[in-house]
């Protein structure tokens, strides 16, 4: 097997493992909570973007 073929098999296995991990039912709550972080920060601040005062 050539190096290119071995690399392709490694990438396919890694991609498949990543997809399985992301869509595993036990990870759903964690990903949903992390997906809401930006929205929660915006609603707490009362603005559409966190403001930093670097103008001083």
Secondary structure as the mmCIF struct_conf table of DSSP 4:
data_model
#
loop_
_struct_conf.conf_type_id
_struct_conf.id
_struct_conf.beg_label_comp_id
_struct_conf.beg_label_asym_id
_struct_conf.beg_label_seq_id
_struct_conf.end_label_comp_id
_struct_conf.end_label_asym_id
_struct_conf.end_label_seq_id
HELX_RH_AL_P HELX_RH_AL_P1 UNK A 3 UNK A 23
HELX_RH_3T_P HELX_RH_3T_P1 UNK A 25 UNK A 27
HELX_RH_AL_P HELX_RH_AL_P2 UNK A 28 UNK A 35
TURN_TY1_P TURN_TY1_P1 UNK A 36 UNK A 36
HELX_RH_AL_P HELX_RH_AL_P3 UNK A 37 UNK A 45
TURN_TY1_P TURN_TY1_P2 UNK A 46 UNK A 46
BEND BEND1 UNK A 47 UNK A 49
#
